[in-house]
């Protein structure tokens, strides 16, 4: 399990509000897998603190990346172009998410997935009393640029973390779009239902060699997993192509190789990692 800032720009420190991600790799998964991960019995699960993804379909993704590439260094000019779009609120929402304790932040799938014979979105809801009480928000004037990491390390060293794994069933495609992922499903009309509880024992959550191993050698891919949990919609079809290509380019640039694991015991706690 790994918390992250999205989009991973090292220039965006913890004091700058942005969507935050959470990635989970589940081991010893049994069942029919997609071809890309059939030799590795794992289920990769992605979450994001924003309930909807602004890269809502292939067309939108291309348009937004063109704008970010051209105006990424000039927020005023970027916003001028975003405000000319029909989905202005969706595109600007990423800069308005609460900047708070990650261990107390609700996380969403954003996109739809199969759930056996059903179609769902899923989320993780912090459920321990300790997590619920940690509502501090980041103060850019008084907190250091690594405050979220500091809060995470302190929390996980002293507390268990508990999350409710909830699903939201698709019952009406007109009101709950699957192909376009920029519209959250109405929570009152289609309520979240708890199907599992995730408990994380207290631990040292910032072992440097583990952090480096994940960043240099591992990757999460929603297409690494069961066919019964198939990713759905335009953004997930993009991920099927973009994720492997992006990972390969990053590792080629950094001189690292991808390592696919079959057991959590293969993740090192210390020592030297062969590139």
Secondary structure by P-SEA (a helix, b strand, c coil): ccccccccccccccccccbbbbbbbbcccccccccccccccbbbbbbbcccccccccaaaaaaaaaaaaaccccaaaaaaaaaaccccccccccccccccccccbbbbccbbbbcccccccccccccccccccccccccccccccaaaaaaaaaaaacbbbbbbbbbbbbcccccccccccccccccccbbbbbcbbbbbcccccccaaaaaaaaccbbbbccccccccccccaaaaaaacaaaaaaaaaaaaacbbbbbbcccccccccccccc
